[in-house]
């Protein structure tokens, strides 16, 4: 399983700063999780103000 950012993402970057392994980047409009780097800690999901990060 991996965390996935859904269509509700507004690209605010709140999740980026909470990721302990730097698995999240912003492509200019939305954030993207690198599934190969993600350690599935859930920190990003807790930080997302739009609840747009889900365990897939």
PDB file of N, H, CA, C and O in Angstrom:
ATOM      1  N   UNK A   1       0.841  -1.182   0.000  1.00  0.00           N
ATOM      2  CA  UNK A   1       0.000   0.000   0.000  1.00  0.00           C
ATOM      3  C   UNK A   1       0.885   1.244   0.000  1.00  0.00           C
ATOM      4  O   UNK A   1       2.040   1.216   0.426  1.00  0.00           O
ATOM      5  N   UNK A   2       0.314   2.310  -0.482  1.00  0.00           N
ATOM      6  H   UNK A   2      -0.624   2.333  -0.827  1.00  0.00           H
ATOM      7  CA  UNK A   2       1.053   3.573  -0.519  1.00  0.00           C
ATOM      8  C   UNK A   2       0.072   4.725  -0.357  1.00  0.00           C
ATOM      9  O   UNK A   2      -1.120   4.592  -0.637  1.00  0.00           O
ATOM     10  N   UNK A   3       0.592   5.846   0.094  1.00  0.00           N
ATOM     11  H   UNK A   3       1.560   5.954   0.321  1.00  0.00           H
ATOM     12  CA  UNK A   3      -0.237   7.043   0.188  1.00  0.00           C
ATOM     13  C   UNK A   3      -0.352   7.676  -1.186  1.00  0.00           C
ATOM     14  O   UNK A   3       0.595   7.667  -1.972  1.00  0.00           O
ATOM     15  N   UNK A   4      -1.518   8.222  -1.465  1.00  0.00           N
ATOM     16  H   UNK A   4      -2.288   8.230  -0.827  1.00  0.00           H
ATOM     17  CA  UNK A   4      -1.786   8.847  -2.755  1.00  0.00           C
ATOM     18  C   UNK A   4      -2.469  10.189  -2.512  1.00  0.00           C
ATOM     19  O   UNK A   4      -3.311  10.322  -1.624  1.00  0.00           O
ATOM     20  N   UNK A   5      -2.094  11.172  -3.310  1.00  0.00           N
ATOM     21  H   UNK A   5      -1.410  11.064  -4.031  1.00  0.00           H
ATOM     22  CA  UNK A   5      -2.718  12.488  -3.215  1.00  0.00           C
ATOM     23  C   UNK A   5      -3.875  12.534  -4.205  1.00  0.00           C
ATOM     24  O   UNK A   5      -3.695  12.263  -5.392  1.00  0.00           O
ATOM     25  N   UNK A   6      -5.058  12.877  -3.714  1.00  0.00           N
ATOM     26  H   UNK A   6      -5.204  13.097  -2.750  1.00  0.00           H
ATOM     27  CA  UNK A   6      -6.261  12.863  -4.546  1.00  0.00           C
ATOM     28  C   UNK A   6      -6.498  14.221  -5.214  1.00  0.00           C
ATOM     29  O   UNK A   6      -5.723  15.162  -5.039  1.00  0.00           O
ATOM     30  N   UNK A   7      -7.567  14.297  -5.969  1.00  0.00           N
ATOM     31  H   UNK A   7      -8.196  13.533  -6.112  1.00  0.00           H
ATOM     32  CA  UNK A   7      -7.900  15.502  -6.732  1.00  0.00           C
ATOM     33  C   UNK A   7      -8.177  16.729  -5.865  1.00  0.00           C
ATOM     34  O   UNK A   7      -8.192  17.849  -6.375  1.00  0.00           O
ATOM     35  N   UNK A   8      -8.391  16.539  -4.587  1.00  0.00           N
ATOM     36  H   UNK A   8      -8.378  15.629  -4.173  1.00  0.00           H
ATOM     37  CA  UNK A   8      -8.668  17.662  -3.699  1.00  0.00           C
ATOM     38  C   UNK A   8      -7.445  18.498  -3.353  1.00  0.00           C
ATOM     39  O   UNK A   8      -7.569  19.542  -2.713  1.00  0.00           O
ATOM     40  N   UNK A   9      -6.268  18.049  -3.771  1.00  0.00           N
ATOM     41  H   UNK A   9      -6.168  17.201  -4.292  1.00  0.00           H
ATOM     42  CA  UNK A   9      -5.021  18.761  -3.461  1.00  0.00           C
ATOM     43  C   UNK A   9      -5.044  20.168  -4.047  1.00  0.00           C
ATOM     44  O   UNK A   9      -5.379  20.369  -5.214  1.00  0.00           O
ATOM     45  N   UNK A  10      -4.676  21.146  -3.198  1.00  0.00           N
ATOM     46  H   UNK A  10      -4.404  20.982  -2.249  1.00  0.00           H
ATOM     47  CA  UNK A  10      -4.626  22.541  -3.646  1.00  0.00           C
ATOM     48  C   UNK A  10      -3.185  23.029  -3.817  1.00  0.00           C
ATOM     49  O   UNK A  10      -2.951  24.203  -4.108  1.00  0.00           O
ATOM     50  N   UNK A  11      -2.222  22.121  -3.636  1.00  0.00           N
ATOM     51  H   UNK A  11      -2.411  21.168  -3.400  1.00  0.00           H
ATOM     52  CA  UNK A  11      -0.814  22.471  -3.849  1.00  0.00           C
ATOM     53  C   UNK A  11      -0.231  23.395  -2.807  1.00  0.00           C
ATOM     54  O   UNK A  11       0.721  24.121  -3.092  1.00  0.00           O
ATOM     55  N   UNK A  12      -0.781  23.385  -1.601  1.00  0.00           N
ATOM     56  H   UNK A  12      -1.554  22.795  -1.369  1.00  0.00           H
ATOM     57  CA  UNK A  12      -0.321  24.317  -0.560  1.00  0.00           C
ATOM     58  C   UNK A  12       1.058  23.966  -0.016  1.00  0.00           C
ATOM     59  O   UNK A  12       1.762  24.840   0.490  1.00  0.00           O
ATOM     60  N   UNK A  13       1.451  22.699  -0.113  1.00  0.00           N
ATOM     61  H   UNK A  13       0.879  21.989  -0.523  1.00  0.00           H
ATOM     62  CA  UNK A  13       2.773  22.279   0.347  1.00  0.00           C
ATOM     63  C   UNK A  13       2.857  21.926   1.816  1.00  0.00           C
ATOM     64  O   UNK A  13       3.948  21.646   2.313  1.00  0.00           O
ATOM     65  N   UNK A  14       1.740  21.931   2.529  1.00  0.00           N
ATOM     66  H   UNK A  14       0.854  22.158   2.126  1.00  0.00           H
ATOM     67  CA  UNK A  14       1.766  21.595   3.955  1.00  0.00           C
ATOM     68  C   UNK A  14       2.335  20.199   4.185  1.00  0.00           C
ATOM     69  O   UNK A  14       3.035  19.969   5.172  1.00  0.00           O
ATOM     70  N   UNK A  15       2.047  19.292   3.305  1.00  0.00           N
ATOM     71  H   UNK A  15       1.478  19.479   2.504  1.00  0.00           H
ATOM     72  CA  UNK A  15       2.523  17.915   3.439  1.00  0.00           C
ATOM     73  C   UNK A  15       4.025  17.791   3.181  1.00  0.00           C
ATOM     74  O   UNK A  15       4.705  16.974   3.804  1.00  0.00           O
ATOM     75  N   UNK A  16       4.529  18.598   2.269  1.00  0.00           N
ATOM     76  H   UNK A  16       3.977  19.261   1.763  1.00  0.00           H
ATOM     77  CA  UNK A  16       5.949  18.551   1.900  1.00  0.00           C
ATOM     78  C   UNK A  16       6.862  18.697   3.105  1.00  0.00           C
ATOM     79  O   UNK A  16       7.818  17.938   3.264  1.00  0.00           O
ATOM     80  N   UNK A  17       6.571  19.657   3.940  1.00  0.00           N
ATOM     81  H   UNK A  17       5.795  20.273   3.811  1.00  0.00           H
ATOM     82  CA  UNK A  17       7.416  19.945   5.090  1.00  0.00           C
ATOM     83  C   UNK A  17       7.355  18.904   6.188  1.00  0.00           C
ATOM     84  O   UNK A  17       8.239  18.854   7.043  1.00  0.00           O
ATOM     85  N   UNK A  18       6.326  18.072   6.181  1.00  0.00           N
ATOM     86  H   UNK A  18       5.608  18.113   5.487  1.00  0.00           H
ATOM     87  CA  UNK A  18       6.189  17.073   7.238  1.00  0.00           C
ATOM     88  C   UNK A  18       6.798  15.730   6.873  1.00  0.00           C
ATOM     89  O   UNK A  18       6.998  14.892   7.753  1.00  0.00           O
ATOM     90  N   UNK A  19       7.093  15.504   5.616  1.00  0.00           N
ATOM     91  H   UNK A  19       6.930  16.184   4.901  1.00  0.00           H
ATOM     92  CA  UNK A  19       7.626  14.205   5.185  1.00  0.00           C
ATOM     93  C   UNK A  19       9.077  14.041   5.652  1.00  0.00           C
ATOM     94  O   UNK A  19       9.944  14.817   5.252  1.00  0.00           O
ATOM     95  N   UNK A  20       9.346  13.035   6.496  1.00  0.00           N
ATOM     96  H   UNK A  20       8.641  12.405   6.821  1.00  0.00           H
ATOM     97  CA  UNK A  20      10.696  12.863   7.035  1.00  0.00           C
ATOM     98  C   UNK A  20      11.718  12.355   6.021  1.00  0.00           C
ATOM     99  O   UNK A  20      12.921  12.419   6.274  1.00  0.00           O
ATOM    100  N   UNK A  21      11.256  11.855   4.882  1.00  0.00           N
ATOM    101  H   UNK A  21      10.278  11.803   4.677  1.00  0.00           H
ATOM    102  CA  UNK A  21      12.188  11.324   3.882  1.00  0.00           C
ATOM    103  C   UNK A  21      12.170  12.104   2.574  1.00  0.00           C
ATOM    104  O   UNK A  21      12.818  11.698   1.609  1.00  0.00           O
ATOM    105  N   UNK A  22      11.444  13.210   2.521  1.00  0.00           N
ATOM    106  H   UNK A  22      10.918  13.540   3.305  1.00  0.00           H
ATOM    107  CA  UNK A  22      11.414  14.045   1.324  1.00  0.00           C
ATOM    108  C   UNK A  22      10.766  13.393   0.118  1.00  0.00           C
ATOM    109  O   UNK A  22      11.195  13.601  -1.017  1.00  0.00           O
ATOM    110  N   UNK A  23       9.731  12.601   0.368  1.00  0.00           N
ATOM    111  H   UNK A  23       9.383  12.432   1.290  1.00  0.00           H
ATOM    112  CA  UNK A  23       9.074  11.873  -0.718  1.00  0.00           C
ATOM    113  C   UNK A  23       8.031  12.700  -1.461  1.00  0.00           C
ATOM    114  O   UNK A  23       7.451  12.224  -2.437  1.00  0.00           O
ATOM    115  N   UNK A  24       7.782  13.929  -1.016  1.00  0.00           N
ATOM    116  H   UNK A  24       8.252  14.316  -0.223  1.00  0.00           H
ATOM    117  CA  UNK A  24       6.733  14.746  -1.622  1.00  0.00           C
ATOM    118  C   UNK A  24       7.336  15.958  -2.312  1.00  0.00           C
ATOM    119  O   UNK A  24       8.192  16.651  -1.762  1.00  0.00           O
ATOM    120  N   UNK A  25       6.869  16.195  -3.529  1.00  0.00           N
ATOM    121  H   UNK A  25       6.174  15.632  -3.976  1.00  0.00           H
ATOM    122  CA  UNK A  25       7.309  17.372  -4.272  1.00  0.00           C
ATOM    123  C   UNK A  25       6.081  18.078  -4.821  1.00  0.00           C
ATOM    124  O   UNK A  25       4.991  17.508  -4.874  1.00  0.00           O
ATOM    125  N   UNK A  26       6.270  19.319  -5.225  1.00  0.00           N
ATOM    126  H   UNK A  26       7.155  19.782  -5.182  1.00  0.00           H
ATOM    127  CA  UNK A  26       5.184  20.105  -5.787  1.00  0.00           C
ATOM    128  C   UNK A  26       5.509  20.350  -7.249  1.00  0.00           C
ATOM    129  O   UNK A  26       6.567  20.889  -7.573  1.00  0.00           O
ATOM    130  N   UNK A  27       4.600  19.953  -8.132  1.00  0.00           N
ATOM    131  H   UNK A  27       3.740  19.516  -7.868  1.00  0.00           H
ATOM    132  CA  UNK A  27       4.855  20.099  -9.569  1.00  0.00           C
ATOM    133  C   UNK A  27       4.405  21.450 -10.110  1.00  0.00           C
ATOM    134  O   UNK A  27       4.366  21.656 -11.323  1.00  0.00           O
ATOM    135  N   UNK A  28       4.068  22.361  -9.220  1.00  0.00           N
ATOM    136  H   UNK A  28       4.100  22.193  -8.235  1.00  0.00           H
ATOM    137  CA  UNK A  28       3.630  23.684  -9.643  1.00  0.00           C
ATOM    138  C   UNK A  28       2.173  23.952  -9.354  1.00  0.00           C
ATOM    139  O   UNK A  28       1.777  25.099  -9.148  1.00  0.00           O
ATOM    140  N   UNK A  29       1.371  22.901  -9.336  1.00  0.00           N
ATOM    141  H   UNK A  29       1.693  21.969  -9.503  1.00  0.00           H
ATOM    142  CA  UNK A  29      -0.047  23.105  -9.041  1.00  0.00           C
ATOM    143  C   UNK A  29      -0.564  22.140  -7.980  1.00  0.00           C
ATOM    144  O   UNK A  29      -1.483  22.477  -7.234  1.00  0.00           O
ATOM    145  N   UNK A  30       0.006  20.962  -7.907  1.00  0.00           N
ATOM    146  H   UNK A  30       0.752  20.688  -8.513  1.00  0.00           H
ATOM    147  CA  UNK A  30      -0.378  19.969  -6.900  1.00  0.00           C
ATOM    148  C   UNK A  30       0.873  19.274  -6.372  1.00  0.00           C
ATOM    149  O   UNK A  30       1.949  19.366  -6.963  1.00  0.00           O
ATOM    150  N   UNK A  31       0.712  18.588  -5.264  1.00  0.00           N
ATOM    151  H   UNK A  31      -0.162  18.514  -4.784  1.00  0.00           H
ATOM    152  CA  UNK A  31       1.825  17.838  -4.690  1.00  0.00           C
ATOM    153  C   UNK A  31       1.779  16.397  -5.188  1.00  0.00           C
ATOM    154  O   UNK A  31       0.718  15.870  -5.520  1.00  0.00           O
ATOM    155  N   UNK A  32       2.951  15.778  -5.232  1.00  0.00           N
ATOM    156  H   UNK A  32       3.813  16.206  -4.962  1.00  0.00           H
ATOM    157  CA  UNK A  32       3.084  14.417  -5.741  1.00  0.00           C
ATOM    158  C   UNK A  32       3.931  13.617  -4.756  1.00  0.00           C
ATOM    159  O   UNK A  32       4.948  14.109  -4.267  1.00  0.00           O
ATOM    160  N   UNK A  33       3.514  12.381  -4.464  1.00  0.00           N
ATOM    161  H   UNK A  33       2.688  11.981  -4.862  1.00  0.00           H
ATOM    162  CA  UNK A  33       4.270  11.504  -3.573  1.00  0.00           C
ATOM    163  C   UNK A  33       5.052  10.497  -4.407  1.00  0.00           C
ATOM    164  O   UNK A  33       4.488   9.837  -5.280  1.00  0.00           O
ATOM    165  N   UNK A  34       6.345  10.378  -4.138  1.00  0.00           N
ATOM    166  H   UNK A  34       6.803  10.913  -3.429  1.00  0.00           H
ATOM    167  CA  UNK A  34       7.187   9.359  -4.769  1.00  0.00           C
ATOM    168  C   UNK A  34       6.994   8.071  -3.974  1.00  0.00           C
ATOM    169  O   UNK A  34       7.514   7.941  -2.865  1.00  0.00           O
ATOM    170  N   UNK A  35       6.257   7.130  -4.532  1.00  0.00           N
ATOM    171  H   UNK A  35       5.835   7.236  -5.432  1.00  0.00           H
ATOM    172  CA  UNK A  35       5.913   5.891  -3.833  1.00  0.00           C
ATOM    173  C   UNK A  35       7.140   5.065  -3.468  1.00  0.00           C
ATOM    174  O   UNK A  35       7.114   4.329  -2.481  1.00  0.00           O
ATOM    175  N   UNK A  36       8.205   5.174  -4.242  1.00  0.00           N
ATOM    176  H   UNK A  36       8.225   5.772  -5.043  1.00  0.00           H
ATOM    177  CA  UNK A  36       9.420   4.408  -3.956  1.00  0.00           C
ATOM    178  C   UNK A  36      10.159   4.946  -2.735  1.00  0.00           C
ATOM    179  O   UNK A  36      10.873   4.201  -2.064  1.00  0.00           O
ATOM    180  N   UNK A  37       9.994   6.221  -2.446  1.00  0.00           N
ATOM    181  H   UNK A  37       9.414   6.827  -2.991  1.00  0.00           H
ATOM    182  CA  UNK A  37      10.677   6.852  -1.316  1.00  0.00           C
ATOM    183  C   UNK A  37       9.808   6.865  -0.058  1.00  0.00           C
ATOM    184  O   UNK A  37      10.330   6.830   1.057  1.00  0.00           O
ATOM    185  N   UNK A  38       8.513   6.913  -0.229  1.00  0.00           N
ATOM    186  H   UNK A  38       8.089   6.941  -1.134  1.00  0.00           H
ATOM    187  CA  UNK A  38       7.558   6.995   0.883  1.00  0.00           C
ATOM    188  C   UNK A  38       7.718   5.813   1.849  1.00  0.00           C
ATOM    189  O   UNK A  38       7.808   4.661   1.425  1.00  0.00           O
ATOM    190  N   UNK A  39       7.751   6.117   3.153  1.00  0.00           N
ATOM    191  H   UNK A  39       7.678   7.053   3.498  1.00  0.00           H
ATOM    192  CA  UNK A  39       7.851   5.069   4.172  1.00  0.00           C
ATOM    193  C   UNK A  39       6.503   4.818   4.862  1.00  0.00           C
ATOM    194  O   UNK A  39       6.433   4.099   5.859  1.00  0.00           O
ATOM    195  N   UNK A  40       5.450   5.409   4.326  1.00  0.00           N
ATOM    196  H   UNK A  40       5.507   5.993   3.516  1.00  0.00           H
ATOM    197  CA  UNK A  40       4.077   5.207   4.792  1.00  0.00           C
ATOM    198  C   UNK A  40       3.890   5.544   6.268  1.00  0.00           C
ATOM    199  O   UNK A  40       3.201   4.824   6.991  1.00  0.00           O
ATOM    200  N   UNK A  41       4.505   6.639   6.714  1.00  0.00           N
ATOM    201  H   UNK A  41       5.064   7.223   6.126  1.00  0.00           H
ATOM    202  CA  UNK A  41       4.391   7.037   8.122  1.00  0.00           C
ATOM    203  C   UNK A  41       3.088   7.774   8.415  1.00  0.00           C
ATOM    204  O   UNK A  41       2.634   7.792   9.559  1.00  0.00           O
ATOM    205  N   UNK A  42       2.484   8.381   7.397  1.00  0.00           N
ATOM    206  H   UNK A  42       2.853   8.366   6.468  1.00  0.00           H
ATOM    207  CA  UNK A  42       1.215   9.076   7.567  1.00  0.00           C
ATOM    208  C   UNK A  42       1.313  10.527   7.993  1.00  0.00           C
ATOM    209  O   UNK A  42       0.288  11.185   8.172  1.00  0.00           O
ATOM    210  N   UNK A  43       2.518  11.038   8.160  1.00  0.00           N
ATOM    211  H   UNK A  43       3.351  10.503   8.016  1.00  0.00           H
ATOM    212  CA  UNK A  43       2.678  12.432   8.592  1.00  0.00           C
ATOM    213  C   UNK A  43       2.030  13.393   7.605  1.00  0.00           C
ATOM    214  O   UNK A  43       1.420  14.382   8.011  1.00  0.00           O
ATOM    215  N   UNK A  44       2.154  13.114   6.339  1.00  0.00           N
ATOM    216  H   UNK A  44       2.649  12.310   6.009  1.00  0.00           H
ATOM    217  CA  UNK A  44       1.594  13.986   5.303  1.00  0.00           C
ATOM    218  C   UNK A  44       0.072  14.034   5.372  1.00  0.00           C
ATOM    219  O   UNK A  44      -0.528  15.099   5.229  1.00  0.00           O
ATOM    220  N   UNK A  45      -0.543  12.888   5.588  1.00  0.00           N
ATOM    221  H   UNK A  45      -0.055  12.022   5.704  1.00  0.00           H
ATOM    222  CA  UNK A  45      -2.004  12.823   5.647  1.00  0.00           C
ATOM    223  C   UNK A  45      -2.537  13.667   6.797  1.00  0.00           C
ATOM    224  O   UNK A  45      -3.573  14.320   6.668  1.00  0.00           O
ATOM    225  N   UNK A  46      -1.837  13.652   7.905  1.00  0.00           N
ATOM    226  H   UNK A  46      -0.995  13.122   8.009  1.00  0.00           H
ATOM    227  CA  UNK A  46      -2.253  14.440   9.056  1.00  0.00           C
ATOM    228  C   UNK A  46      -2.087  15.934   8.854  1.00  0.00           C
ATOM    229  O   UNK A  46      -2.785  16.733   9.478  1.00  0.00           O
ATOM    230  N   UNK A  47      -1.163  16.311   7.980  1.00  0.00           N
ATOM    231  H   UNK A  47      -0.597  15.662   7.473  1.00  0.00           H
ATOM    232  CA  UNK A  47      -0.881  17.730   7.748  1.00  0.00           C
ATOM    233  C   UNK A  47      -1.747  18.353   6.663  1.00  0.00           C
ATOM    234  O   UNK A  47      -1.839  19.578   6.576  1.00  0.00           O
ATOM    235  N   UNK A  48      -2.373  17.543   5.848  1.00  0.00           N
ATOM    236  H   UNK A  48      -2.299  16.549   5.919  1.00  0.00           H
ATOM    237  CA  UNK A  48      -3.135  18.047   4.698  1.00  0.00           C
ATOM    238  C   UNK A  48      -4.422  18.753   5.136  1.00  0.00           C
ATOM    239  O   UNK A  48      -5.292  18.129   5.744  1.00  0.00           O
ATOM    240  N   UNK A  49      -4.549  20.055   4.829  1.00  0.00           N
ATOM    241  H   UNK A  49      -3.843  20.562   4.335  1.00  0.00           H
ATOM    242  CA  UNK A  49      -5.740  20.800   5.254  1.00  0.00           C
ATOM    243  C   UNK A  49      -7.010  20.436   4.487  1.00  0.00           C
ATOM    244  O   UNK A  49      -8.112  20.744   4.940  1.00  0.00           O
ATOM    245  N   UNK A  50      -6.868  19.782   3.327  1.00  0.00           N
ATOM    246  H   UNK A  50      -5.973  19.531   2.958  1.00  0.00           H
ATOM    247  CA  UNK A  50      -8.047  19.405   2.546  1.00  0.00           C
ATOM    248  C   UNK A  50      -8.327  17.903   2.626  1.00  0.00           C
ATOM    249  O   UNK A  50      -9.188  17.393   1.909  1.00  0.00           O
ATOM    250  N   UNK A  51      -7.601  17.195   3.498  1.00  0.00           N
ATOM    251  H   UNK A  51      -6.902  17.609   4.080  1.00  0.00           H
ATOM    252  CA  UNK A  51      -7.781  15.751   3.674  1.00  0.00           C
ATOM    253  C   UNK A  51      -7.681  15.010   2.340  1.00  0.00           C
ATOM    254  O   UNK A  51      -8.471  14.112   2.050  1.00  0.00           O
ATOM    255  N   UNK A  52      -6.690  15.409   1.533  1.00  0.00           N
ATOM    256  H   UNK A  52      -6.048  16.139   1.769  1.00  0.00           H
ATOM    257  CA  UNK A  52      -6.549  14.870   0.181  1.00  0.00           C
ATOM    258  C   UNK A  52      -5.497  13.780   0.046  1.00  0.00           C
ATOM    259  O   UNK A  52      -5.180  13.364  -1.069  1.00  0.00           O
ATOM    260  N   UNK A  53      -4.952  13.313   1.161  1.00  0.00           N
ATOM    261  H   UNK A  53      -5.210  13.651   2.067  1.00  0.00           H
ATOM    262  CA  UNK A  53      -3.950  12.249   1.099  1.00  0.00           C
ATOM    263  C   UNK A  53      -4.542  11.012   1.752  1.00  0.00           C
ATOM    264  O   UNK A  53      -4.902  11.019   2.929  1.00  0.00           O
ATOM    265  N   UNK A  54      -4.632   9.961   0.970  1.00  0.00           N
ATOM    266  H   UNK A  54      -4.339   9.955   0.014  1.00  0.00           H
ATOM    267  CA  UNK A  54      -5.285   8.729   1.413  1.00  0.00           C
ATOM    268  C   UNK A  54      -4.357   7.538   1.226  1.00  0.00           C
ATOM    269  O   UNK A  54      -3.501   7.539   0.340  1.00  0.00           O
ATOM    270  N   UNK A  55      -4.532   6.522   2.066  1.00  0.00           N
ATOM    271  H   UNK A  55      -5.227   6.521   2.785  1.00  0.00           H
ATOM    272  CA  UNK A  55      -3.801   5.275   1.905  1.00  0.00           C
ATOM    273  C   UNK A  55      -4.491   4.499   0.806  1.00  0.00           C
ATOM    274  O   UNK A  55      -5.677   4.185   0.901  1.00  0.00           O
ATOM    275  N   UNK A  56      -3.742   4.191  -0.237  1.00  0.00           N
ATOM    276  H   UNK A  56      -2.778   4.446  -0.314  1.00  0.00           H
ATOM    277  CA  UNK A  56      -4.321   3.541  -1.421  1.00  0.00           C
ATOM    278  C   UNK A  56      -4.189   2.034  -1.315  1.00  0.00           C
ATOM    279  O   UNK A  56      -4.617   1.312  -2.215  1.00  0.00           O
TER     280      UNK A  56
END
